[in-house]
Structure formats: structure tokens, C-alpha cells
Amino acid sequence: MTIPWTEDFSGDLSLYTLSNSTKRDESYAKGSVPELMVKGSGSFSAKVKADAGNYVLTFKSNHADYLTVLSSDKNVTVTKESDTEYLLTVPEGGSTFSLTIKNTHEKDNARIDDISLEEDTAVKVPVITVDKTTVSAKPEGDKLTLKYSIKY
């Protein structure tokens, strides 16, 4: 699957891997909708192809605090923004990887639905931090080294 994509569990799950999970039609939130029951220690995985960039993964869950998101590509970083929102950063050159939503709670189940993975269009403002704000140089010139970091 290429980004953007969504999964509401109303279609064929052949593109996904389910471990200790079942597709269910059950009352969730408001009304009766297809959803995925991720049993204790179970997971849902989807193969994703993405160009370099930042992406936002969102989903609905009755126990989002039980869930964590993982990437099979160690170069694709996954940052938890909230229980139901994760930021993915794909390195230069892009990547094809498995994206997994795992239930870390051993005994209790968690339902997931309405998974969405889209390009992050928010403007990120860089924060530049310099280790030393004062440097000294000889009048005739000198080699200086400044240590700095840039975070978004």
C-alpha cells in the first residue's frame, strides 16, 4: 500500500497480517461498524511503501493506552504524539516496511478502527541550540568549533 491509506476493516484483509486478532462487526462508539479486536499480546500489521518525509498515523480504539506502534525498518522512526496519534519519519530514499499496531496488554483486548496514515503537512519550526554562546579567538585568527543541535 502506498501512502496515504486508510483501513476501516470493511474490506478484504488479505493485505494485512493479523496475529491473535479477529475482524468483528460489533457495536463500537456509536452504531455497528466493522472493527478489529486485537487480543492480549496480539497485533495488526500492514506493509507500507512511503517516500522520504513525515507521516501521521491515527486510529480509534477503546483502549489506545494498551497499544504501541512499531516499524520493521529501524531507519523509519515512530514517535508517539498521543495514544491515538503517531508521527513516522521515513529517511531519504524512502522505504517499504511493515507498520504494526501491537497490544502490549497481556490479558485484555483492544479494538482498533479507522486507521489513517497521511503525509504530515504541518509546518515544523526548527529550534537551534548552541552548546557555548560565547567563543574567543586570537586576533590573528583561530580555528573554532561550535557544537549545535537542530530539533523540530
Secondary structure per residue as TSV (DSSP state, phi and psi in degrees):
chain	resnum	aa	ss	phi	psi
A	1	M	-	360.0	139.9
A	2	T	B	-103.3	155.4
A	3	I	S	-83.3	144.1
A	4	P	S	-80.5	154.2
A	5	W	E	-148.3	158.9
A	6	T	E	-137.2	156.9
A	7	E	E	-140.3	115.4
A	8	D	-	-108.8	7.2
A	9	F	S	64.2	18.1
A	10	S	S	-91.3	-10.4
A	11	G	S	-109.1	-163.8
A	12	D	-	-71.4	131.7
A	13	L	-	-95.6	16.4
A	14	S	T	-66.3	-19.4
A	15	L	T	-85.5	1.3
A	16	Y	E	-123.4	162.8
A	17	T	E	-115.5	127.4
A	18	L	E	-113.2	131.6
A	19	S	E	-124.0	116.7
A	20	N	E	55.9	41.8
A	21	S	E	-137.2	155.9
A	22	T	E	-140.5	145.8
A	23	K	E	-82.3	135.8
A	24	R	E	-137.0	152.3
A	25	D	E	-109.4	109.1
A	26	E	E	-152.6	157.1
A	27	S	E	-65.0	123.1
A	28	Y	-	-145.1	130.7
A	29	A	S	59.2	-106.9
A	30	K	S	-122.1	119.2
A	31	G	S	93.2	-176.3
A	32	S	E	-108.4	118.9
A	33	V	E	-137.8	153.4
A	34	P	E	-66.8	142.3
A	35	E	E	-153.6	175.7
A	36	L	E	-117.2	128.8
A	37	M	E	-95.6	115.3
A	38	V	E	-98.8	105.8
A	39	K	E	-71.0	166.9
A	40	G	E	-47.0	126.9
A	41	S	E	64.5	13.0
A	42	G	E	-86.6	177.5
A	43	S	E	-156.0	162.6
A	44	F	E	-125.6	129.2
A	45	S	E	-129.6	145.1
A	46	A	E	-135.7	140.7
A	47	K	E	-84.0	128.6
A	48	V	E	-125.6	139.0
A	49	K	E	-115.5	123.1
A	50	A	E	-137.1	141.2
A	51	D	-	-74.9	167.4
A	52	A	S	-59.1	139.7
A	53	G	E	149.0	-172.9
A	54	N	E	-108.4	140.9
A	55	Y	E	-134.8	152.1
A	56	V	E	-115.1	125.0
A	57	L	E	-103.8	126.4
A	58	T	E	-130.4	155.9
A	59	F	E	-161.2	166.7
A	60	K	E	-105.0	147.8
A	61	S	E	-159.7	149.2
A	62	N	S	-82.6	-18.4
A	63	H	-	-139.4	60.7
A	64	A	G	-60.5	-26.4
A	65	D	G	-68.4	-14.5
A	66	Y	G	-83.4	-16.1
A	67	L	E	-100.3	149.5
A	68	T	E	-137.6	156.0
A	69	V	E	-115.4	134.4
A	70	L	E	-130.8	153.0
A	71	S	E	-117.1	141.5
A	72	S	S	-75.8	-16.2
A	73	D	S	-98.1	114.2
A	74	K	T	-64.0	-16.9
A	75	N	T	-85.4	-12.5
A	76	V	S	-90.5	113.2
A	77	T	E	-87.5	141.7
A	78	V	E	-121.1	119.9
A	79	T	E	-119.2	125.9
A	80	K	E	-77.8	118.9
A	81	E	E	-92.4	-37.1
A	82	S	E	-158.5	-179.6
A	83	D	T	-61.5	-25.4
A	84	T	T	-121.3	14.9
A	85	E	E	-141.8	128.8
A	86	Y	E	-129.9	144.2
A	87	L	E	-101.8	127.3
A	88	L	E	-111.4	134.1
A	89	T	E	-118.3	118.4
A	90	V	E	-100.7	128.8
A	91	P	-	-71.3	168.6
A	92	E	T	-51.0	137.1
A	93	G	T	96.8	-14.8
A	94	G	-	76.4	-177.9
A	95	S	E	-163.8	150.8
A	96	T	E	-114.9	121.8
A	97	F	E	-148.6	164.3
A	98	S	E	-93.9	130.9
A	99	L	E	-105.9	122.9
A	100	T	E	-120.3	132.7
A	101	I	E	-105.4	114.9
A	102	K	E	-114.9	137.3
A	103	N	E	-85.3	115.0
A	104	T	-	-89.6	-5.3
A	105	H	-	-86.4	123.1
A	106	E	S	-70.0	-34.0
A	107	K	S	-105.4	-34.9
A	108	D	-	-95.9	151.3
A	109	N	-	-89.2	158.0
A	110	A	E	-135.0	138.8
A	111	R	E	-97.8	141.4
A	112	I	E	-129.6	149.9
A	113	D	E	-160.5	164.5
A	114	D	E	50.0	52.9
A	115	I	E	-74.4	135.0
A	116	S	E	-137.8	133.5
A	117	L	E	-129.3	113.5
A	118	E	E	-134.4	159.8
A	119	E	E	-63.5	138.3
A	120	D	-	-82.6	115.2
A	121	T	-	-102.0	2.4
A	122	A	-	-68.1	141.2
A	123	V	-	-81.1	123.9
A	124	K	-	-98.9	130.2
A	125	V	-	-97.1	124.5
A	126	P	-	-75.1	144.7
A	127	V	E	-115.0	118.7
A	128	I	E	-102.2	126.6
A	129	T	E	-119.6	129.8
A	130	V	E	-109.6	133.9
A	131	D	S	-61.8	-48.2
A	132	K	-	-118.1	127.7
A	133	T	S	-91.0	-10.8
A	134	T	-	-124.9	132.0
A	135	V	-	-130.3	153.7
A	136	S	-	-121.3	140.2
A	137	A	-	-131.8	150.3
A	138	K	-	-69.8	151.4
A	139	P	T	-57.9	-32.7
A	140	E	T	-81.9	-1.2
A	141	G	-	110.2	158.9
A	142	D	-	-163.8	154.9
A	143	K	-	-87.6	131.3
A	144	L	-	-125.6	149.1
A	145	T	-	-123.6	129.1
A	146	L	-	-114.1	129.1
A	147	K	-	-97.8	131.7
A	148	Y	E	-145.9	163.8
A	149	S	E	-138.4	150.6
A	150	I	E	-124.4	122.4
A	151	K	E	-127.0	147.9
A	152	Y	-	-104.1	360.0
